């Protein structure tokens, strides 16, 4: 089959970009000749990461609603209007058979404009709690691909398809050994390892908690991979001077399969991509949900796993006081870790990208 033309819109963080790229690659793998155009937000990660993956991307001058500083939203109505006008231009120029929205700033204006122009649209809802934008777009969407059960409370049941969340192919395959993972980071092969990640941009509260308690953590007889994000990197590097043998500080981890392989326990934000990857890696995890995510969806994501004995959770506001104690409990309770591993494995989905690609072709009506 050839001739399928698809726009994939969204971005802002790795949690949106990596699934978008995975879906694009699956479309071209399953349906040779597929032409793709990615649409993101100017100044965001996708404008760099999508071309690195080999795809064309165009940017909209758009931003999301700022929940922590209301005055920064003054120009938002103007940006929304301009982005919708530009979105219509992009659609009319590219002439897609279907449009996929993966979430993020650029997703809404492209899908909204596409629906107004009669283009079939697919929503890839990554979270267990749907945001207002996707609930609005669902009215005219042809399909809604989800990763959580019970999404009928947000979307029309007949439009919902359970696909899971797409992950990077190197994670889906996960063929690295623990020894290979630890060697990759220059760590000891026989020492328990804690992986600390705050998403692709880092996490301020997690970084500050680790900064404050690094000695307490190391006293548990572990070594640490600490992914800080760019903004906190130098602070962390200074903090662990003299401890570099047991604490590896990095701003970003492009090859996460090595990090997951190395780890015995993970401390992580609760973004949908992180959860999808951790289910495949099946590593016991303590989630620290980002409290300013839309509709507090990260806490909802985390609680879905906590309620199935697949994870622990610490609220962002409590991370400095509670994280060291919960980490100690998890590190010393082999039974708890084994239960988490089993329950995470049961939720793993490795072919979500192809499931979504097949649904895109179906709604596009191209044979």
C-alpha positions as CSV (number, residue, x, y, z in Angstrom):
1,X,0.0,0.0,0.0
2,X,1.2,3.5,-0.7
3,X,-0.2,7.0,-0.8
4,X,-1.2,7.4,2.8
5,X,-0.7,11.0,4.0
6,X,-0.7,11.6,7.8
7,X,-0.2,14.6,10.1
8,X,1.0,13.8,13.6
9,X,0.6,16.7,16.0
10,X,1.8,17.4,19.5
11,X,4.9,17.5,21.6
12,X,6.3,19.7,24.4
13,X,8.0,16.9,26.3
14,X,9.6,13.5,25.5
15,X,6.4,11.9,26.8
16,X,4.6,13.2,23.7
17,X,7.4,13.3,21.2
18,X,8.7,9.7,21.5
19,X,5.2,8.2,21.1
20,X,4.6,10.4,18.0
21,X,7.9,9.3,16.4
22,X,7.0,5.6,17.3
23,X,3.7,5.9,15.6
24,X,5.3,7.6,12.5
25,X,7.8,4.8,12.2
26,X,5.2,2.1,12.5
27,X,3.1,3.8,9.8
28,X,6.0,3.8,7.4
29,X,7.0,0.2,8.4
30,X,3.5,-1.2,8.0
31,X,2.5,0.9,5.0
32,X,5.5,1.7,2.7
33,X,5.1,4.9,0.9
34,X,3.3,6.7,3.8
35,X,4.1,10.5,3.8
36,X,4.3,12.1,7.2
37,X,4.3,15.7,8.5
38,X,4.8,16.4,12.2
39,X,3.4,19.6,13.7
40,X,4.8,20.9,17.0
41,X,5.2,24.1,19.0
42,X,7.9,26.6,18.2
43,X,10.7,26.6,20.7
44,X,9.8,23.2,22.2
45,X,11.8,19.9,22.1
46,X,10.0,18.5,19.1
47,X,11.6,21.1,16.8
48,X,14.9,19.4,17.5
49,X,14.0,15.8,18.3
50,X,11.7,15.1,15.4
51,X,14.2,16.0,12.7
52,X,16.8,14.0,14.6
53,X,14.5,11.0,14.1
54,X,14.4,11.7,10.3
55,X,11.0,13.4,10.0
56,X,9.9,16.9,8.8
57,X,8.3,19.1,11.4
58,X,6.7,22.5,11.2
59,X,6.0,24.7,14.3
60,X,3.0,26.6,15.6
61,X,3.4,29.7,17.8
62,X,1.4,28.2,20.6
63,X,1.7,27.7,24.4
64,X,-0.4,26.0,27.0
65,X,-2.3,27.6,29.9
66,X,0.2,28.5,32.7
67,X,-1.3,27.2,35.9
68,X,1.4,28.5,38.2
69,X,1.6,32.1,36.9
70,X,-1.8,33.4,35.6
71,X,-0.4,36.7,34.3
72,X,1.7,34.8,31.7
73,X,-1.5,33.8,29.9
74,X,-2.3,37.3,28.7
75,X,-1.2,36.6,25.1
76,X,-2.7,33.1,25.0
77,X,-6.0,34.1,23.2
78,X,-4.0,35.7,20.4
79,X,-1.7,32.8,20.1
80,X,-4.6,30.4,19.9
81,X,-6.3,32.3,17.2
82,X,-3.1,32.6,15.1
83,X,-2.2,28.9,15.6
84,X,-5.7,27.9,14.3
85,X,-5.2,30.0,11.2
86,X,-1.8,28.5,10.6
87,X,-3.1,25.0,11.3
88,X,-5.7,25.4,8.6
89,X,-3.0,26.5,6.2
90,X,-0.8,23.5,7.0
91,X,-3.7,21.1,6.5
92,X,-4.7,22.6,3.2
93,X,-1.2,22.5,1.9
94,X,-0.4,18.9,3.0
95,X,-3.8,17.4,2.3
96,X,-3.7,14.6,4.9
97,X,-5.9,11.5,4.8
98,X,-5.8,11.5,8.6
99,X,-4.5,13.5,11.5
100,X,-3.2,12.0,14.8
101,X,-3.0,14.0,18.0
102,X,-0.6,12.8,20.7
103,X,-1.1,15.6,23.2
104,X,0.9,18.8,23.9
105,X,0.4,22.4,22.7
106,X,0.2,21.8,19.0
107,X,-2.3,18.9,19.2
108,X,-5.5,20.8,19.8
109,X,-5.3,23.5,17.0
110,X,-4.4,20.9,14.4
111,X,-7.1,18.4,15.3
112,X,-9.7,21.1,15.8
113,X,-9.0,22.6,12.4
114,X,-8.8,19.2,10.8
115,X,-12.2,18.3,12.1
116,X,-13.6,21.5,10.9
117,X,-12.3,20.7,7.4
118,X,-13.7,17.1,7.5
119,X,-10.4,15.3,7.9
120,X,-10.6,12.0,9.9
121,X,-8.8,12.5,13.3
122,X,-7.4,10.0,15.9
123,X,-6.7,11.0,19.5
124,X,-3.9,9.1,21.3
125,X,-4.9,9.6,24.9
126,X,-1.9,8.6,27.0
127,X,-3.2,9.3,30.4
128,X,-5.7,7.6,32.7
129,X,-7.5,11.0,33.2
130,X,-8.4,12.7,30.0
131,X,-7.8,16.5,29.6
132,X,-10.4,19.0,28.6
133,X,-9.0,19.5,25.1
134,X,-9.2,15.8,24.3
135,X,-12.7,15.5,25.8
136,X,-13.8,18.4,23.5
137,X,-12.0,16.9,20.4
138,X,-13.5,13.4,21.1
139,X,-17.0,14.6,19.9
140,X,-15.8,14.6,16.3
141,X,-12.8,12.2,16.4
142,X,-13.1,8.9,14.5
143,X,-11.1,6.9,17.0
144,X,-9.6,7.3,20.5
145,X,-6.6,5.1,21.4
146,X,-6.2,4.7,25.1
147,X,-3.8,3.0,27.5
148,X,-6.1,2.7,30.5
149,X,-9.3,0.9,31.3
150,X,-12.5,2.7,32.2
151,X,-12.0,5.6,29.7
152,X,-15.7,5.5,28.9
153,X,-16.2,8.1,31.7
154,X,-14.5,10.6,29.4
155,X,-15.1,9.4,25.8
156,X,-17.9,7.7,23.8
157,X,-17.4,4.0,24.3
158,X,-17.8,3.1,20.6
159,X,-14.8,5.3,19.7
160,X,-12.4,3.8,22.3
161,X,-9.7,1.3,21.3
162,X,-7.3,-0.1,23.9
163,X,-3.9,0.0,22.4
164,X,-1.5,1.0,25.1
165,X,1.1,3.8,24.8
166,X,3.8,3.6,22.2
167,X,7.4,3.4,23.4
168,X,10.7,3.7,21.7
169,X,11.8,0.5,19.9
170,X,14.9,0.1,22.0
171,X,12.7,0.0,25.1
172,X,10.1,-2.3,23.5
173,X,12.8,-4.9,22.8
174,X,14.6,-4.4,26.1
175,X,17.4,-6.9,25.4
176,X,20.1,-5.4,27.6
177,X,21.4,-7.3,30.6
178,X,21.9,-5.8,34.1
179,X,25.7,-6.2,33.6
180,X,25.6,-4.3,30.3
181,X,23.5,-1.5,31.8
182,X,25.8,-1.0,34.7
183,X,28.9,-1.2,32.5
184,X,27.4,1.5,30.2
185,X,27.3,3.9,33.2
186,X,30.6,2.9,34.6
187,X,29.0,1.4,37.7
188,X,29.9,-1.7,39.8
189,X,28.3,-4.9,38.5
190,X,27.5,-6.3,42.0
191,X,26.0,-3.2,43.7
192,X,22.2,-2.5,43.9
193,X,21.3,0.5,41.7
194,X,18.7,3.2,42.0
195,X,17.7,5.1,38.9
196,X,16.3,8.6,39.5
197,X,14.5,10.2,36.5
198,X,12.4,13.3,36.4
199,X,11.2,13.1,32.8
200,X,13.0,14.5,29.7
201,X,13.3,18.0,31.3
202,X,14.2,16.9,34.8
203,X,12.1,17.4,38.0
204,X,12.9,20.2,40.4
205,X,11.3,18.7,43.5
206,X,12.9,15.2,42.9
207,X,16.3,16.9,42.3
208,X,16.1,18.9,45.5
209,X,15.1,15.9,47.5
210,X,18.0,13.8,46.2
211,X,20.4,16.7,46.7
212,X,19.3,16.9,50.4
213,X,19.4,13.2,51.1
214,X,22.1,11.8,48.8
215,X,24.2,10.6,51.8
216,X,21.1,8.9,53.3
217,X,20.4,7.1,50.1
218,X,24.0,5.9,49.7
219,X,24.0,4.6,53.2
220,X,21.6,1.9,52.0
221,X,24.5,0.3,50.1
222,X,23.4,1.4,46.6
223,X,24.8,3.3,43.7
224,X,22.8,5.9,41.8
225,X,22.0,7.0,38.3
226,X,20.7,10.6,38.7
227,X,19.1,12.2,35.6
228,X,18.7,15.8,36.4
229,X,17.6,17.7,33.3
230,X,19.8,20.5,31.9
231,X,18.8,23.2,34.4
232,X,19.9,21.3,37.5
233,X,22.9,19.5,36.1
234,X,25.7,21.6,37.5
235,X,24.2,21.8,40.9
236,X,24.0,18.0,41.0
237,X,27.6,17.6,39.7
238,X,28.9,19.9,42.5
239,X,26.8,18.1,45.1
240,X,28.3,14.7,44.3
241,X,31.9,15.7,44.1
242,X,34.0,13.0,45.7
243,X,31.2,10.5,45.2
244,X,31.4,10.1,41.4
245,X,32.2,6.4,41.8
246,X,28.8,5.7,43.2
247,X,26.6,8.5,41.7
248,X,26.5,9.0,38.0
249,X,24.9,12.4,37.1
250,X,23.5,13.1,33.6
251,X,21.2,15.7,32.2
252,X,19.4,13.4,29.8
253,X,19.6,9.7,29.0
254,X,19.0,9.0,25.3
255,X,19.6,5.2,25.7
256,X,17.1,4.5,28.5
257,X,17.2,0.7,27.9
258,X,20.7,0.7,29.6
259,X,19.4,2.7,32.5
260,X,16.4,0.4,33.1
261,X,18.6,-2.6,32.7
262,X,21.0,-1.3,35.3
263,X,18.4,-0.4,37.9
264,X,16.9,-2.5,40.8
265,X,14.6,0.4,41.8
266,X,13.4,3.5,40.0
267,X,12.2,6.9,41.2
268,X,10.2,8.6,38.5
269,X,7.6,11.2,37.5
270,X,4.4,9.5,36.5
271,X,4.0,10.6,32.9
272,X,2.3,8.2,30.6
273,X,5.4,7.3,28.6
274,X,7.4,6.7,31.8
275,X,4.7,4.3,33.0
276,X,4.5,2.4,29.6
277,X,8.3,2.0,29.7
278,X,8.4,0.9,33.3
279,X,5.8,-1.7,32.7
280,X,8.0,-3.2,30.0
281,X,11.2,-2.8,32.0
282,X,9.2,-4.2,35.0
283,X,11.4,-2.4,37.6
284,X,9.9,-1.6,41.1
285,X,9.1,2.1,41.1
286,X,8.3,5.0,43.4
287,X,6.3,7.6,41.5
288,X,6.5,11.3,42.3
289,X,3.7,12.8,40.1
290,X,4.1,16.3,38.7
291,X,1.4,18.3,40.5
292,X,0.8,20.9,37.8
293,X,0.0,18.4,35.0
294,X,-3.4,19.1,33.4
295,X,-6.2,17.8,35.6
296,X,-3.5,16.3,37.9
297,X,-3.3,13.4,35.5
298,X,0.1,12.2,36.6
299,X,-1.3,11.4,40.1
300,X,-4.2,9.5,38.4
301,X,-1.7,7.6,36.3
302,X,0.4,6.7,39.3
303,X,-2.6,5.7,41.5
304,X,-3.8,3.2,38.8
305,X,-0.6,1.3,39.3
306,X,-0.5,1.8,43.1
307,X,-4.0,0.3,43.4
308,X,-2.8,-2.8,41.6
309,X,0.3,-3.2,43.8
310,X,2.6,-2.3,40.9
311,X,4.1,0.8,42.3
312,X,4.6,3.1,45.3
313,X,3.8,6.9,45.3
314,X,5.0,10.0,47.1
315,X,3.2,13.3,46.6
316,X,5.4,16.1,45.2
317,X,4.8,18.2,48.3
318,X,6.0,15.4,50.5
319,X,9.0,14.2,48.5
320,X,11.7,15.7,50.7
321,X,10.3,14.2,53.8
322,X,8.9,10.8,52.6
323,X,11.1,9.7,49.7
324,X,14.2,8.5,51.7
325,X,12.0,6.3,54.0
326,X,9.9,4.8,51.2
327,X,13.1,4.1,49.2
328,X,14.6,2.3,52.2
329,X,11.5,0.1,52.6
330,X,11.5,-0.8,48.9
331,X,15.2,-1.6,48.8
332,X,14.9,-4.0,51.8
333,X,11.7,-5.7,50.9
334,X,12.4,-8.3,48.3
335,X,8.8,-9.6,48.4
336,X,7.4,-6.2,47.6
337,X,9.8,-5.8,44.7
338,X,8.8,-9.2,43.3
339,X,5.1,-8.4,43.5
340,X,5.7,-5.1,41.7
341,X,7.7,-6.7,39.0
342,X,5.1,-9.3,38.4
343,X,2.2,-6.8,38.3
344,X,4.1,-4.4,36.0
345,X,4.9,-7.2,33.5
346,X,1.2,-8.0,33.4
347,X,0.5,-4.5,32.1
348,X,3.3,-4.3,29.5
349,X,2.3,-3.7,25.9
350,X,5.1,-3.7,23.3
351,X,3.2,-3.2,20.0
352,X,1.1,-0.1,20.8
353,X,2.7,1.8,17.9
354,X,1.5,-0.8,15.4
355,X,-2.0,-1.1,16.9
356,X,-2.4,2.7,16.5
357,X,-0.9,2.7,13.0
358,X,-3.5,0.1,11.9
359,X,-6.3,2.3,13.3
360,X,-4.9,5.4,11.5
361,X,-5.1,3.5,8.2
362,X,-8.6,2.3,9.0
363,X,-10.0,5.8,9.7
364,X,-8.2,7.2,6.6
365,X,-10.0,4.8,4.4
366,X,-6.9,4.2,2.2
367,X,-6.5,0.6,1.0
